[in-house]
Amino acid sequence: MTLSLKLAPDDHSEQVFKQILGSCQQFVEQLGALRNKLSDAHGGRRKTKPASRRAELAVNLAGSMATFLVSTWEVRTAGEAQVGSESIQ
């Protein structure tokens, strides 16, 4: 069973939600780029250490995104269980 969270900006008609979801999408992409650049995850050495306030911003935004995604998934799976295969907006 495949479940769509319906979080793409084009899945919504309200402009404000399109903008918010587009910004969230950009944040996730840039967080991955930041990890690749600043971490030692690929066996390299870190050239710079981010300022603690910037690290806190990244961690807190990532936590908020993760919480939002899990909450959305819970709502969507509960909805699918109630109505079977109907699409829930």
PDB file with one MODEL, atoms N, CA, C and O in Angstrom:
MODEL        1
ATOM      1  N   MET A   1       0.850  -1.175   0.000  1.00  0.00           N
ATOM      2  CA  MET A   1       0.000   0.000   0.000  1.00  0.00           C
ATOM      3  C   MET A   1       0.899   1.243   0.000  1.00  0.00           C
ATOM      4  O   MET A   1       1.803   1.366   0.826  1.00  0.00           O
ATOM      5  N   THR A   2       0.639   2.148  -0.924  1.00  0.00           N
ATOM      6  CA  THR A   2       1.373   3.400  -0.995  1.00  0.00           C
ATOM      7  C   THR A   2       0.498   4.510  -0.455  1.00  0.00           C
ATOM      8  O   THR A   2      -0.680   4.607  -0.799  1.00  0.00           O
ATOM      9  N   LEU A   3       1.066   5.334   0.379  1.00  0.00           N
ATOM     10  CA  LEU A   3       0.315   6.430   0.984  1.00  0.00           C
ATOM     11  C   LEU A   3       0.959   7.747   0.596  1.00  0.00           C
ATOM     12  O   LEU A   3       2.151   7.955   0.822  1.00  0.00           O
ATOM     13  N   SER A   4       0.178   8.626   0.019  1.00  0.00           N
ATOM     14  CA  SER A   4       0.675   9.957  -0.326  1.00  0.00           C
ATOM     15  C   SER A   4       0.326  10.913   0.802  1.00  0.00           C
ATOM     16  O   SER A   4      -0.813  10.953   1.266  1.00  0.00           O
ATOM     17  N   LEU A   5       1.311  11.679   1.237  1.00  0.00           N
ATOM     18  CA  LEU A   5       1.055  12.658   2.290  1.00  0.00           C
ATOM     19  C   LEU A   5       0.421  13.932   1.739  1.00  0.00           C
ATOM     20  O   LEU A   5      -0.069  14.759   2.507  1.00  0.00           O
ATOM     21  N   LYS A   6       0.426  14.096   0.425  1.00  0.00           N
ATOM     22  CA  LYS A   6      -0.161  15.257  -0.244  1.00  0.00           C
ATOM     23  C   LYS A   6       0.433  16.559   0.293  1.00  0.00           C
ATOM     24  O   LYS A   6      -0.288  17.468   0.704  1.00  0.00           O
ATOM     25  N   LEU A   7       1.746  16.622   0.278  1.00  0.00           N
ATOM     26  CA  LEU A   7       2.444  17.805   0.779  1.00  0.00           C
ATOM     27  C   LEU A   7       3.151  18.591  -0.317  1.00  0.00           C
ATOM     28  O   LEU A   7       3.844  19.567  -0.029  1.00  0.00           O
ATOM     29  N   ALA A   8       2.989  18.182  -1.553  1.00  0.00           N
ATOM     30  CA  ALA A   8       3.577  18.955  -2.645  1.00  0.00           C
ATOM     31  C   ALA A   8       2.818  20.277  -2.763  1.00  0.00           C
ATOM     32  O   ALA A   8       1.598  20.306  -2.604  1.00  0.00           O
ATOM     33  N   PRO A   9       3.522  21.352  -3.036  1.00  0.00           N
ATOM     34  CA  PRO A   9       2.832  22.647  -3.170  1.00  0.00           C
ATOM     35  C   PRO A   9       1.675  22.599  -4.168  1.00  0.00           C
ATOM     36  O   PRO A   9       0.643  23.234  -3.950  1.00  0.00           O
ATOM     37  N   ASP A  10       1.838  21.856  -5.252  1.00  0.00           N
ATOM     38  CA  ASP A  10       0.779  21.779  -6.268  1.00  0.00           C
ATOM     39  C   ASP A  10      -0.446  20.992  -5.805  1.00  0.00           C
ATOM     40  O   ASP A  10      -1.474  21.005  -6.482  1.00  0.00           O
ATOM     41  N   ASP A  11      -0.353  20.314  -4.674  1.00  0.00           N
ATOM     42  CA  ASP A  11      -1.496  19.572  -4.136  1.00  0.00           C
ATOM     43  C   ASP A  11      -2.498  20.490  -3.441  1.00  0.00           C
ATOM     44  O   ASP A  11      -3.546  20.027  -2.990  1.00  0.00           O
ATOM     45  N   HIS A  12      -2.195  21.776  -3.349  1.00  0.00           N
ATOM     46  CA  HIS A  12      -3.032  22.723  -2.612  1.00  0.00           C
ATOM     47  C   HIS A  12      -3.429  23.892  -3.494  1.00  0.00           C
ATOM     48  O   HIS A  12      -2.683  24.296  -4.386  1.00  0.00           O
ATOM     49  N   SER A  13      -4.608  24.427  -3.237  1.00  0.00           N
ATOM     50  CA  SER A  13      -5.086  25.554  -4.042  1.00  0.00           C
ATOM     51  C   SER A  13      -4.787  26.900  -3.385  1.00  0.00           C
ATOM     52  O   SER A  13      -4.689  27.907  -4.087  1.00  0.00           O
ATOM     53  N   GLU A  14      -4.642  26.946  -2.084  1.00  0.00           N
ATOM     54  CA  GLU A  14      -4.379  28.199  -1.386  1.00  0.00           C
ATOM     55  C   GLU A  14      -2.921  28.605  -1.573  1.00  0.00           C
ATOM     56  O   GLU A  14      -2.016  27.816  -1.303  1.00  0.00           O
ATOM     57  N   GLN A  15      -2.694  29.823  -2.031  1.00  0.00           N
ATOM     58  CA  GLN A  15      -1.349  30.304  -2.327  1.00  0.00           C
ATOM     59  C   GLN A  15      -0.440  30.262  -1.095  1.00  0.00           C
ATOM     60  O   GLN A  15       0.737  29.920  -1.207  1.00  0.00           O
ATOM     61  N   VAL A  16      -0.975  30.607   0.069  1.00  0.00           N
ATOM     62  CA  VAL A  16      -0.142  30.636   1.280  1.00  0.00           C
ATOM     63  C   VAL A  16       0.379  29.238   1.615  1.00  0.00           C
ATOM     64  O   VAL A  16       1.525  29.097   2.042  1.00  0.00           O
ATOM     65  N   PHE A  17      -0.447  28.201   1.428  1.00  0.00           N
ATOM     66  CA  PHE A  17       0.017  26.840   1.694  1.00  0.00           C
ATOM     67  C   PHE A  17       1.031  26.395   0.651  1.00  0.00           C
ATOM     68  O   PHE A  17       1.985  25.685   0.968  1.00  0.00           O
ATOM     69  N   LYS A  18       0.824  26.811  -0.589  1.00  0.00           N
ATOM     70  CA  LYS A  18       1.800  26.504  -1.638  1.00  0.00           C
ATOM     71  C   LYS A  18       3.163  27.088  -1.272  1.00  0.00           C
ATOM     72  O   LYS A  18       4.187  26.420  -1.417  1.00  0.00           O
ATOM     73  N   GLN A  19       3.175  28.331  -0.799  1.00  0.00           N
ATOM     74  CA  GLN A  19       4.434  28.993  -0.445  1.00  0.00           C
ATOM     75  C   GLN A  19       5.083  28.342   0.770  1.00  0.00           C
ATOM     76  O   GLN A  19       6.294  28.124   0.784  1.00  0.00           O
ATOM     77  N   ILE A  20       4.300  28.035   1.774  1.00  0.00           N
ATOM     78  CA  ILE A  20       4.850  27.402   2.983  1.00  0.00           C
ATOM     79  C   ILE A  20       5.442  26.039   2.651  1.00  0.00           C
ATOM     80  O   ILE A  20       6.564  25.732   3.056  1.00  0.00           O
ATOM     81  N   LEU A  21       4.699  25.228   1.922  1.00  0.00           N
ATOM     82  CA  LEU A  21       5.194  23.890   1.586  1.00  0.00           C
ATOM     83  C   LEU A  21       6.397  23.952   0.655  1.00  0.00           C
ATOM     84  O   LEU A  21       7.301  23.122   0.753  1.00  0.00           O
ATOM     85  N   GLY A  22       6.415  24.933  -0.250  1.00  0.00           N
ATOM     86  CA  GLY A  22       7.581  25.112  -1.117  1.00  0.00           C
ATOM     87  C   GLY A  22       8.811  25.490  -0.309  1.00  0.00           C
ATOM     88  O   GLY A  22       9.909  25.005  -0.579  1.00  0.00           O
ATOM     89  N   SER A  23       8.629  26.356   0.681  1.00  0.00           N
ATOM     90  CA  SER A  23       9.749  26.747   1.546  1.00  0.00           C
ATOM     91  C   SER A  23      10.236  25.565   2.379  1.00  0.00           C
ATOM     92  O   SER A  23      11.438  25.405   2.590  1.00  0.00           O
ATOM     93  N   CYS A  24       9.316  24.746   2.848  1.00  0.00           N
ATOM     94  CA  CYS A  24       9.700  23.554   3.609  1.00  0.00           C
ATOM     95  C   CYS A  24      10.496  22.596   2.737  1.00  0.00           C
ATOM     96  O   CYS A  24      11.481  22.007   3.184  1.00  0.00           O
ATOM     97  N   GLN A  25      10.069  22.446   1.504  1.00  0.00           N
ATOM     98  CA  GLN A  25      10.783  21.578   0.566  1.00  0.00           C
ATOM     99  C   GLN A  25      12.195  22.093   0.337  1.00  0.00           C
ATOM    100  O   GLN A  25      13.145  21.310   0.322  1.00  0.00           O
ATOM    101  N   GLN A  26      12.342  23.393   0.161  1.00  0.00           N
ATOM    102  CA  GLN A  26      13.667  23.988  -0.029  1.00  0.00           C
ATOM    103  C   GLN A  26      14.529  23.807   1.217  1.00  0.00           C
ATOM    104  O   GLN A  26      15.727  23.544   1.109  1.00  0.00           O
ATOM    105  N   PHE A  27      13.929  23.946   2.398  1.00  0.00           N
ATOM    106  CA  PHE A  27      14.685  23.770   3.634  1.00  0.00           C
ATOM    107  C   PHE A  27      15.262  22.363   3.718  1.00  0.00           C
ATOM    108  O   PHE A  27      16.435  22.190   4.047  1.00  0.00           O
ATOM    109  N   VAL A  28      14.447  21.366   3.424  1.00  0.00           N
ATOM    110  CA  VAL A  28      14.910  19.979   3.512  1.00  0.00           C
ATOM    111  C   VAL A  28      16.071  19.746   2.546  1.00  0.00           C
ATOM    112  O   VAL A  28      17.059  19.103   2.897  1.00  0.00           O
ATOM    113  N   GLU A  29      15.946  20.270   1.335  1.00  0.00           N
ATOM    114  CA  GLU A  29      17.022  20.122   0.355  1.00  0.00           C
ATOM    115  C   GLU A  29      18.302  20.815   0.832  1.00  0.00           C
ATOM    116  O   GLU A  29      19.388  20.248   0.713  1.00  0.00           O
ATOM    117  N   GLN A  30      18.189  22.001   1.358  1.00  0.00           N
ATOM    118  CA  GLN A  30      19.356  22.754   1.801  1.00  0.00           C
ATOM    119  C   GLN A  30      19.974  22.153   3.062  1.00  0.00           C
ATOM    120  O   GLN A  30      21.187  22.234   3.257  1.00  0.00           O
ATOM    121  N   LEU A  31      19.154  21.558   3.910  1.00  0.00           N
ATOM    122  CA  LEU A  31      19.691  20.894   5.097  1.00  0.00           C
ATOM    123  C   LEU A  31      20.567  19.717   4.696  1.00  0.00           C
ATOM    124  O   LEU A  31      21.610  19.478   5.305  1.00  0.00           O
ATOM    125  N   GLY A  32      20.146  18.982   3.672  1.00  0.00           N
ATOM    126  CA  GLY A  32      20.968  17.892   3.156  1.00  0.00           C
ATOM    127  C   GLY A  32      22.279  18.406   2.584  1.00  0.00           C
ATOM    128  O   GLY A  32      23.332  17.803   2.788  1.00  0.00           O
ATOM    129  N   ALA A  33      22.213  19.522   1.866  1.00  0.00           N
ATOM    130  CA  ALA A  33      23.429  20.115   1.309  1.00  0.00           C
ATOM    131  C   ALA A  33      24.359  20.590   2.426  1.00  0.00           C
ATOM    132  O   ALA A  33      25.577  20.439   2.335  1.00  0.00           O
ATOM    133  N   LEU A  34      23.782  21.158   3.467  1.00  0.00           N
ATOM    134  CA  LEU A  34      24.586  21.627   4.604  1.00  0.00           C
ATOM    135  C   LEU A  34      25.274  20.453   5.290  1.00  0.00           C
ATOM    136  O   LEU A  34      26.445  20.540   5.657  1.00  0.00           O
ATOM    137  N   ARG A  35      24.545  19.364   5.459  1.00  0.00           N
ATOM    138  CA  ARG A  35      25.127  18.169   6.081  1.00  0.00           C
ATOM    139  C   ARG A  35      26.307  17.665   5.266  1.00  0.00           C
ATOM    140  O   ARG A  35      27.358  17.332   5.815  1.00  0.00           O
ATOM    141  N   ASN A  36      26.122  17.612   3.942  1.00  0.00           N
ATOM    142  CA  ASN A  36      27.205  17.131   3.095  1.00  0.00           C
ATOM    143  C   ASN A  36      28.421  18.033   3.149  1.00  0.00           C
ATOM    144  O   ASN A  36      29.554  17.558   3.078  1.00  0.00           O
ATOM    145  N   LYS A  37      28.194  19.321   3.274  1.00  0.00           N
ATOM    146  CA  LYS A  37      29.304  20.272   3.267  1.00  0.00           C
ATOM    147  C   LYS A  37      30.038  20.340   4.604  1.00  0.00           C
ATOM    148  O   LYS A  37      31.266  20.423   4.632  1.00  0.00           O
ATOM    149  N   LEU A  38      29.303  20.305   5.700  1.00  0.00           N
ATOM    150  CA  LEU A  38      29.918  20.566   7.003  1.00  0.00           C
ATOM    151  C   LEU A  38      30.192  19.330   7.850  1.00  0.00           C
ATOM    152  O   LEU A  38      30.913  19.418   8.844  1.00  0.00           O
ATOM    153  N   SER A  39      29.636  18.187   7.481  1.00  0.00           N
ATOM    154  CA  SER A  39      29.822  17.027   8.358  1.00  0.00           C
ATOM    155  C   SER A  39      31.009  16.188   7.897  1.00  0.00           C
ATOM    156  O   SER A  39      31.564  16.384   6.816  1.00  0.00           O
ATOM    157  N   ASP A  40      31.366  15.261   8.749  1.00  0.00           N
ATOM    158  CA  ASP A  40      32.421  14.313   8.398  1.00  0.00           C
ATOM    159  C   ASP A  40      31.814  12.967   8.007  1.00  0.00           C
ATOM    160  O   ASP A  40      32.492  11.941   8.061  1.00  0.00           O
ATOM    161  N   ALA A  41      30.546  12.969   7.616  1.00  0.00           N
ATOM    162  CA  ALA A  41      29.823  11.736   7.322  1.00  0.00           C
ATOM    163  C   ALA A  41      30.392  10.986   6.120  1.00  0.00           C
ATOM    164  O   ALA A  41      30.217   9.771   6.018  1.00  0.00           O
ATOM    165  N   HIS A  42      31.056  11.674   5.224  1.00  0.00           N
ATOM    166  CA  HIS A  42      31.611  11.015   4.038  1.00  0.00           C
ATOM    167  C   HIS A  42      33.100  10.719   4.200  1.00  0.00           C
ATOM    168  O   HIS A  42      33.810  10.512   3.216  1.00  0.00           O
ATOM    169  N   GLY A  43      33.560  10.701   5.430  1.00  0.00           N
ATOM    170  CA  GLY A  43      34.939  10.356   5.693  1.00  0.00           C
ATOM    171  C   GLY A  43      35.911  11.515   5.582  1.00  0.00           C
ATOM    172  O   GLY A  43      37.116  11.336   5.761  1.00  0.00           O
ATOM    173  N   GLY A  44      35.410  12.678   5.295  1.00  0.00           N
ATOM    174  CA  GLY A  44      36.283  13.848   5.184  1.00  0.00           C
ATOM    175  C   GLY A  44      36.416  14.568   6.512  1.00  0.00           C
ATOM    176  O   GLY A  44      35.792  14.202   7.508  1.00  0.00           O
ATOM    177  N   ARG A  45      37.225  15.576   6.501  1.00  0.00           N
ATOM    178  CA  ARG A  45      37.389  16.392   7.703  1.00  0.00           C
ATOM    179  C   ARG A  45      36.596  17.673   7.532  1.00  0.00           C
ATOM    180  O   ARG A  45      36.520  18.243   6.443  1.00  0.00           O
ATOM    181  N   ARG A  46      36.013  18.105   8.625  1.00  0.00           N
ATOM    182  CA  ARG A  46      35.268  19.356   8.595  1.00  0.00           C
ATOM    183  C   ARG A  46      36.225  20.527   8.435  1.00  0.00           C
ATOM    184  O   ARG A  46      37.220  20.631   9.153  1.00  0.00           O
ATOM    185  N   LYS A  47      35.920  21.395   7.500  1.00  0.00           N
ATOM    186  CA  LYS A  47      36.734  22.584   7.295  1.00  0.00           C
ATOM    187  C   LYS A  47      36.302  23.707   8.210  1.00  0.00           C
ATOM    188  O   LYS A  47      37.127  24.492   8.677  1.00  0.00           O
ATOM    189  N   THR A  48      35.013  23.782   8.465  1.00  0.00           N
ATOM    190  CA  THR A  48      34.477  24.825   9.330  1.00  0.00           C
ATOM    191  C   THR A  48      33.481  24.225  10.298  1.00  0.00           C
ATOM    192  O   THR A  48      32.895  23.174  10.043  1.00  0.00           O
ATOM    193  N   LYS A  49      33.307  24.892  11.382  1.00  0.00           N
ATOM    194  CA  LYS A  49      32.320  24.486  12.367  1.00  0.00           C
ATOM    195  C   LYS A  49      31.232  25.559  12.375  1.00  0.00           C
ATOM    196  O   LYS A  49      31.537  26.742  12.527  1.00  0.00           O
ATOM    197  N   PRO A  50      29.965  25.160  12.213  1.00  0.00           N
ATOM    198  CA  PRO A  50      28.915  26.173  12.193  1.00  0.00           C
ATOM    199  C   PRO A  50      28.765  26.830  13.562  1.00  0.00           C
ATOM    200  O   PRO A  50      29.002  26.208  14.597  1.00  0.00           O
ATOM    201  N   ALA A  51      28.368  28.092  13.544  1.00  0.00           N
ATOM    202  CA  ALA A  51      28.087  28.795  14.798  1.00  0.00           C
ATOM    203  C   ALA A  51      26.954  28.056  15.509  1.00  0.00           C
ATOM    204  O   ALA A  51      26.055  27.519  14.863  1.00  0.00           O
ATOM    205  N   SER A  52      27.001  28.032  16.818  1.00  0.00           N
ATOM    206  CA  SER A  52      26.006  27.271  17.579  1.00  0.00           C
ATOM    207  C   SER A  52      24.587  27.763  17.293  1.00  0.00           C
ATOM    208  O   SER A  52      23.656  26.959  17.282  1.00  0.00           O
ATOM    209  N   ARG A  53      24.403  29.053  17.065  1.00  0.00           N
ATOM    210  CA  ARG A  53      23.053  29.547  16.778  1.00  0.00           C
ATOM    211  C   ARG A  53      22.554  29.005  15.440  1.00  0.00           C
ATOM    212  O   ARG A  53      21.362  28.739  15.286  1.00  0.00           O
ATOM    213  N   ARG A  54      23.453  28.841  14.476  1.00  0.00           N
ATOM    214  CA  ARG A  54      23.056  28.282  13.187  1.00  0.00           C
ATOM    215  C   ARG A  54      22.767  26.792  13.300  1.00  0.00           C
ATOM    216  O   ARG A  54      21.838  26.280  12.675  1.00  0.00           O
ATOM    217  N   ALA A  55      23.561  26.108  14.094  1.00  0.00           N
ATOM    218  CA  ALA A  55      23.312  24.682  14.322  1.00  0.00           C
ATOM    219  C   ALA A  55      21.971  24.487  15.027  1.00  0.00           C
ATOM    220  O   ALA A  55      21.216  23.576  14.686  1.00  0.00           O
ATOM    221  N   GLU A  56      21.675  25.335  16.004  1.00  0.00           N
ATOM    222  CA  GLU A  56      20.390  25.256  16.707  1.00  0.00           C
ATOM    223  C   GLU A  56      19.232  25.502  15.758  1.00  0.00           C
ATOM    224  O   GLU A  56      18.214  24.815  15.832  1.00  0.00           O
ATOM    225  N   LEU A  57      19.376  26.477  14.865  1.00  0.00           N
ATOM    226  CA  LEU A  57      18.330  26.747  13.883  1.00  0.00           C
ATOM    227  C   LEU A  57      18.089  25.526  13.014  1.00  0.00           C
ATOM    228  O   LEU A  57      16.943  25.124  12.813  1.00  0.00           O
ATOM    229  N   ALA A  58      19.148  24.936  12.501  1.00  0.00           N
ATOM    230  CA  ALA A  58      19.013  23.761  11.637  1.00  0.00           C
ATOM    231  C   ALA A  58      18.358  22.601  12.383  1.00  0.00           C
ATOM    232  O   ALA A  58      17.459  21.949  11.851  1.00  0.00           O
ATOM    233  N   VAL A  59      18.798  22.345  13.593  1.00  0.00           N
ATOM    234  CA  VAL A  59      18.248  21.232  14.375  1.00  0.00           C
ATOM    235  C   VAL A  59      16.780  21.471  14.710  1.00  0.00           C
ATOM    236  O   VAL A  59      15.959  20.562  14.594  1.00  0.00           O
ATOM    237  N   ASN A  60      16.451  22.679  15.122  1.00  0.00           N
ATOM    238  CA  ASN A  60      15.065  22.970  15.490  1.00  0.00           C
ATOM    239  C   ASN A  60      14.124  22.933  14.280  1.00  0.00           C
ATOM    240  O   ASN A  60      13.004  22.435  14.384  1.00  0.00           O
ATOM    241  N   LEU A  61      14.568  23.452  13.147  1.00  0.00           N
ATOM    242  CA  LEU A  61      13.738  23.376  11.940  1.00  0.00           C
ATOM    243  C   LEU A  61      13.577  21.933  11.485  1.00  0.00           C
ATOM    244  O   LEU A  61      12.491  21.527  11.070  1.00  0.00           O
ATOM    245  N   ALA A  62      14.654  21.158  11.562  1.00  0.00           N
ATOM    246  CA  ALA A  62      14.573  19.742  11.184  1.00  0.00           C
ATOM    247  C   ALA A  62      13.609  18.996  12.108  1.00  0.00           C
ATOM    248  O   ALA A  62      12.827  18.164  11.649  1.00  0.00           O
ATOM    249  N   GLY A  63      13.662  19.289  13.390  1.00  0.00           N
ATOM    250  CA  GLY A  63      12.741  18.656  14.344  1.00  0.00           C
ATOM    251  C   GLY A  63      11.295  19.021  14.064  1.00  0.00           C
ATOM    252  O   GLY A  63      10.405  18.174  14.140  1.00  0.00           O
ATOM    253  N   SER A  64      11.065  20.284  13.740  1.00  0.00           N
ATOM    254  CA  SER A  64       9.703  20.721  13.404  1.00  0.00           C
ATOM    255  C   SER A  64       9.202  20.028  12.146  1.00  0.00           C
ATOM    256  O   SER A  64       8.048  19.605  12.085  1.00  0.00           O
ATOM    257  N   MET A  65      10.061  19.910  11.148  1.00  0.00           N
ATOM    258  CA  MET A  65       9.672  19.227   9.916  1.00  0.00           C
ATOM    259  C   MET A  65       9.367  17.755  10.192  1.00  0.00           C
ATOM    260  O   MET A  65       8.373  17.222   9.699  1.00  0.00           O
ATOM    261  N   ALA A  66      10.212  17.106  10.970  1.00  0.00           N
ATOM    262  CA  ALA A  66       9.998  15.693  11.282  1.00  0.00           C
ATOM    263  C   ALA A  66       8.678  15.497  12.035  1.00  0.00           C
ATOM    264  O   ALA A  66       7.926  14.568  11.739  1.00  0.00           O
ATOM    265  N   THR A  67       8.402  16.352  12.987  1.00  0.00           N
ATOM    266  CA  THR A  67       7.152  16.270  13.745  1.00  0.00           C
ATOM    267  C   THR A  67       5.951  16.462  12.829  1.00  0.00           C
ATOM    268  O   THR A  67       4.962  15.737  12.936  1.00  0.00           O
ATOM    269  N   PHE A  68       6.038  17.440  11.926  1.00  0.00           N
ATOM    270  CA  PHE A  68       4.959  17.700  10.979  1.00  0.00           C
ATOM    271  C   PHE A  68       4.739  16.511  10.048  1.00  0.00           C
ATOM    272  O   PHE A  68       3.596  16.131   9.794  1.00  0.00           O
ATOM    273  N   LEU A  69       5.814  15.922   9.539  1.00  0.00           N
ATOM    274  CA  LEU A  69       5.690  14.780   8.638  1.00  0.00           C
ATOM    275  C   LEU A  69       5.073  13.576   9.336  1.00  0.00           C
ATOM    276  O   LEU A  69       4.210  12.904   8.770  1.00  0.00           O
ATOM    277  N   VAL A  70       5.505  13.302  10.552  1.00  0.00           N
ATOM    278  CA  VAL A  70       4.944  12.165  11.295  1.00  0.00           C
ATOM    279  C   VAL A  70       3.475  12.410  11.614  1.00  0.00           C
ATOM    280  O   VAL A  70       2.656  11.500  11.484  1.00  0.00           O
ATOM    281  N   SER A  71       3.133  13.618  12.027  1.00  0.00           N
ATOM    282  CA  SER A  71       1.729  13.938  12.323  1.00  0.00           C
ATOM    283  C   SER A  71       0.861  13.805  11.084  1.00  0.00           C
ATOM    284  O   SER A  71      -0.253  13.285  11.152  1.00  0.00           O
ATOM    285  N   THR A  72       1.368  14.275   9.954  1.00  0.00           N
ATOM    286  CA  THR A  72       0.624  14.162   8.697  1.00  0.00           C
ATOM    287  C   THR A  72       0.447  12.704   8.320  1.00  0.00           C
ATOM    288  O   THR A  72      -0.637  12.297   7.901  1.00  0.00           O
ATOM    289  N   TRP A  73       1.503  11.911   8.464  1.00  0.00           N
ATOM    290  CA  TRP A  73       1.410  10.485   8.170  1.00  0.00           C
ATOM    291  C   TRP A  73       0.372   9.805   9.067  1.00  0.00           C
ATOM    292  O   TRP A  73      -0.409   8.979   8.594  1.00  0.00           O
ATOM    293  N   GLU A  74       0.362  10.151  10.361  1.00  0.00           N
ATOM    294  CA  GLU A  74      -0.608   9.551  11.290  1.00  0.00           C
ATOM    295  C   GLU A  74      -2.045   9.896  10.894  1.00  0.00           C
ATOM    296  O   GLU A  74      -2.926   9.037  10.939  1.00  0.00           O
ATOM    297  N   VAL A  75      -2.278  11.146  10.509  1.00  0.00           N
ATOM    298  CA  VAL A  75      -3.619  11.558  10.081  1.00  0.00           C
ATOM    299  C   VAL A  75      -4.018  10.815   8.813  1.00  0.00           C
ATOM    300  O   VAL A  75      -5.141  10.322   8.702  1.00  0.00           O
ATOM    301  N   ARG A  76      -3.105  10.735   7.867  1.00  0.00           N
ATOM    302  CA  ARG A  76      -3.424  10.070   6.597  1.00  0.00           C
ATOM    303  C   ARG A  76      -3.658   8.573   6.801  1.00  0.00           C
ATOM    304  O   ARG A  76      -4.589   8.024   6.212  1.00  0.00           O
ATOM    305  N   THR A  77      -2.850   7.900   7.610  1.00  0.00           N
ATOM    306  CA  THR A  77      -3.047   6.457   7.813  1.00  0.00           C
ATOM    307  C   THR A  77      -4.326   6.194   8.598  1.00  0.00           C
ATOM    308  O   THR A  77      -5.018   5.213   8.327  1.00  0.00           O
ATOM    309  N   ALA A  78      -4.651   7.039   9.555  1.00  0.00           N
ATOM    310  CA  ALA A  78      -5.907   6.872  10.299  1.00  0.00           C
ATOM    311  C   ALA A  78      -7.090   7.090   9.364  1.00  0.00           C
ATOM    312  O   ALA A  78      -8.096   6.387   9.459  1.00  0.00           O
ATOM    313  N   GLY A  79      -6.974   8.057   8.465  1.00  0.00           N
ATOM    314  CA  GLY A  79      -8.043   8.318   7.499  1.00  0.00           C
ATOM    315  C   GLY A  79      -8.229   7.177   6.529  1.00  0.00           C
ATOM    316  O   GLY A  79      -9.361   6.824   6.202  1.00  0.00           O
ATOM    317  N   GLU A  80      -7.133   6.589   6.058  1.00  0.00           N
ATOM    318  CA  GLU A  80      -7.233   5.456   5.134  1.00  0.00           C
ATOM    319  C   GLU A  80      -7.857   4.247   5.822  1.00  0.00           C
ATOM    320  O   GLU A  80      -8.596   3.486   5.199  1.00  0.00           O
ATOM    321  N   ALA A  81      -7.562   4.075   7.095  1.00  0.00           N
ATOM    322  CA  ALA A  81      -8.122   2.946   7.816  1.00  0.00           C
ATOM    323  C   ALA A  81      -9.640   3.111   7.958  1.00  0.00           C
ATOM    324  O   ALA A  81     -10.376   2.124   7.983  1.00  0.00           O
ATOM    325  N   GLN A  82     -10.102   4.361   8.049  1.00  0.00           N
ATOM    326  CA  GLN A  82     -11.524   4.612   8.227  1.00  0.00           C
ATOM    327  C   GLN A  82     -12.321   4.513   6.945  1.00  0.00           C
ATOM    328  O   GLN A  82     -13.459   4.042   6.959  1.00  0.00           O
ATOM    329  N   VAL A  83     -11.737   4.955   5.821  1.00  0.00           N
ATOM    330  CA  VAL A  83     -12.518   5.006   4.580  1.00  0.00           C
ATOM    331  C   VAL A  83     -11.988   4.062   3.508  1.00  0.00           C
ATOM    332  O   VAL A  83     -12.433   4.136   2.363  1.00  0.00           O
ATOM    333  N   GLY A  84     -11.079   3.202   3.832  1.00  0.00           N
ATOM    334  CA  GLY A  84     -10.550   2.262   2.854  1.00  0.00           C
ATOM    335  C   GLY A  84      -9.637   2.922   1.855  1.00  0.00           C
ATOM    336  O   GLY A  84      -8.668   3.573   2.245  1.00  0.00           O
ATOM    337  N   SER A  85      -9.918   2.774   0.582  1.00  0.00           N
ATOM    338  CA  SER A  85      -8.994   3.277  -0.437  1.00  0.00           C
ATOM    339  C   SER A  85      -9.357   4.664  -0.966  1.00  0.00           C
ATOM    340  O   SER A  85      -8.726   5.133  -1.912  1.00  0.00           O
ATOM    341  N   GLU A  86     -10.364   5.341  -0.379  1.00  0.00           N
ATOM    342  CA  GLU A  86     -10.712   6.691  -0.836  1.00  0.00           C
ATOM    343  C   GLU A  86      -9.586   7.658  -0.527  1.00  0.00           C
ATOM    344  O   GLU A  86      -8.856   7.496   0.451  1.00  0.00           O
ATOM    345  N   SER A  87      -9.458   8.664  -1.374  1.00  0.00           N
ATOM    346  CA  SER A  87      -8.434   9.694  -1.171  1.00  0.00           C
ATOM    347  C   SER A  87      -8.928  10.707  -0.146  1.00  0.00           C
ATOM    348  O   SER A  87     -10.067  11.169  -0.213  1.00  0.00           O
ATOM    349  N   ILE A  88      -8.064  11.045   0.798  1.00  0.00           N
ATOM    350  CA  ILE A  88      -8.399  12.017   1.830  1.00  0.00           C
ATOM    351  C   ILE A  88      -7.572  13.273   1.619  1.00  0.00           C
ATOM    352  O   ILE A  88      -6.349  13.189   1.517  1.00  0.00           O
ATOM    353  N   GLN A  89      -8.189  14.396   1.553  1.00  0.00           N
ATOM    354  CA  GLN A  89      -7.472  15.669   1.378  1.00  0.00           C
ATOM    355  C   GLN A  89      -7.131  16.261   2.701  1.00  0.00           C
ATOM    356  O   GLN A  89      -6.527  17.332   2.761  1.00  0.00           O
TER     357      GLN A  89
ENDMDL
END
